[in-house]
Amino acid sequence: MRDLGWKDRLFNITNVSLLLLISLATVFPIYYTVVLSFTDPTEYYSRPFILFPQNWTLDAYKHLLSNGLFMSSLGMSTFLATVGTAFSLIVTGGLAYALSRKRLPFRKTIMFLILLTFLFQPGLVPLYLIVRNLGLIDSAWSLILPALTSAWYVLLMKGFFDSIPDSLEEAGRIDGCNEIGVFWRIMLPLSLPALVAFGLFFAVGYWNTYFNALMFINDQTKWPLQVLLQNMLVDPSTMGGGTGGLEFRLNRQMPSETLKMAAVVIATVPIMLVYPFLQKHFAKGAMVGSVKE
C-alpha cells in the first residue's frame, strides 16, 4: 500500500473538514431546538444564547399539553396519520391488485386514466368545489379523501403484484379461496414490505398535512398540528387566536421561543419514533416494482 502524497492528504483533510461542517450545520438546528424546548424560562431570559442549559425543565411541554387547542390539533393529526394511512393502504393495495389481474374488464382503460393523472392535474379550484359540494368543509375527511391514493404508488404496487407467481394464486383457489381470500390470505402477507414502505409515506404525508387544511378547515379546533404550529410561529402572542376561550397568551413566565421549540419537537418526534420499527421492511419495500426477475 503506497503512501499518500501531500496533495492526497490535503484533499482528504479538506474533504473530511467540509463534510463535518455540513453535518454540523444539519444537526445543530435540531440540537438547538431540542435544548431550547427544555430550557428553564428564567435561564432563557438571563442568557441570550444557550448551548447547554443549566436547569432542565418540562414547563414548555406541560404548558402545551395542558392547552385544549393544542391537544385537539394533536388529536386531529393523529387521526389523519392512522385512519388516513389505513384507508390509503386499502385503496392503493386493492386497486393495484385488481389492475394486476389480466382478466379485469376495461383494465387498459383504467390504466390509461390513472396514467393520465401524471400529465393533467385538476387544479385547486375544481378540487375545492368538489370538496365543498360534497359537504366536507371543516371535516377531517376533506384532508383524507383527496389524498387517498397516488397514481405512482398504485403503479409501483401493481408491479409488485405482477412479480408474484401465478401459481400461488392457483394454489389458493384450489384450497377454496375466492378473489378476496386470495388477496387477504396470500397477496397481503407477501406484500408486507411494500405496505410498510407506502404506509410510512402516507403517514408522513397525512401527519404533515398543511396546504389542504388551510383550504378546507376553517374551524381552528379542527386544525391539524402543522397549521397550528405555523400559526404559533407567525403570531407568538396567541395560539390559534379567535374566540371561544381558545386564546393562548404568552407571558413573561413562559417565553414564546421555548413553546415554539417544544411544539416543533412534539410535531417531529412521532414520525422519528415510528421509522426504526419499520426500517427492516422499509429498505426492501422502497424497491417495490423497480426490478423484475
Buried (B, 14 or more C-beta within 10 A) or exposed (E): EEEEEEEEEEEEEEEEEEEEEEEEEEEEEEEBBBBBBBBBBEBBEEEEEBEEBEEEBEBBBEBBEEBEBBEBBBBBBBBBBEBBBBBBBEBBBBBBBBBBBEEEEEBEEBBEEBEEEEEEEEEEEEBBEBBEEEEBBEBBBBBBBBBBBBBEBBBBBBBBBBBBEEEEBEEBBEEEBEEEEBBEEBBBEEBEBBBBBBBBBBBBBBBBBBEBBEBBBEEBBBBBBBBBBBBBEEEBEBBBEEEEEBEBEBEEEBBBBBBBBBBBBBBBEBBEEBEEEBEEBBEEBBEBBEEEE
